[in-house]
Amino acid sequence: MPRTFALIGAAGYIAPRHLTAIKHVGGELRVAVDPKDSVGILDSFFPHAEFFTEFERFDHYIDRLRRAGEPIDYVSICSPNYLHDPHCRFALRSGSHAICEKPLTLTPESIDELAEIERQSGRLVSTILQLRLHDAIRSLREKVLAQPGKRFAVDLTYIASRGRWYYESWKGDDHKSGGVATNIGVHFFDMLAFVFGKLRSSEIHLREPSRAAGFLECEQADIRWFLSIDAADLPQGMAPAKRTYRSITMDGSEVEFSEGFTELHNRSYEEILAGRGFSLADVRPSIEIVSELRTMPLMPRSSNRAHRMAAA
């Protein structure tokens, strides 16, 4: 029998990747929910799936299946960031495992509470940390681990330009999205800690609605980072149609990882169904980082170790 799935957030940007991944692993989408009804994408994947625009009716349908002895195996969560935590709780209490988009929660305290519900329910939360599965990132981690005494100077730039709609949506509300550093940066912070080791200290130098910048000191790296959703920050000379820019340099050399993103959700689902999904403990360091970045005082750019090293 195929594994059964429910989907929370069927009309959003990331939902097609989850639909593709469910199809890829041979799963069956039984039901989806979204307050918006622009979900014709379902017809391309699971045209017979039930669909609701009201969460209460979705909840009722899930509960009826559970009472009939047919509980949903996995609830895939693609809702707005601030709803990830309650939707994970709903999944666990419904007798299902949760597969949740980033960021899993907005605060470390919510992770602790989810861990308690995991223990009570016997079900698990897995989160999408797709960069950990990227071949170039895994190779980079192996290179770093092979040099345990070495420290690296790293620069990360990620620009994901967005239109004016962004600020009118929940993504433009820091209380709902966590701000730019959380919304577009959390999986990069996870990747940096995954590759270069535990965080020792952090600073934030810029915190605006459209961009953020700062410094991380990890076990094996001093990292300067810059994140933006403003197209004006894209490098000059880029093709007009290209609106996303990613760059990581390590000791001045570019790390090539511009390709290879399209299959990462498929690989994530493969790992989750094989019992190797990323857990609450795995995701906690990145949530701690972005949670602190929201509240820590701004520091002058010249204060961090990487800049002092560059000036030496």
Beta strands, then each sheet from edge to edge (+ up, - down):
strand 1: 4-8
strand 2: 28-33
strand 3: 50-52
strand 4: 74-77
strand 5: 97-100
strand 6: 125-127
strand 7: 152-160
strand 8: 199-207
strand 9: 211-218
strand 10: 221-228
strand 11: 244-250
strand 12: 253-255
sheet 1: 3+ 2+ 1+ 4+ 5+ 6+
sheet 2: 8+ 9- 10+ 7+ 11- 12+
end
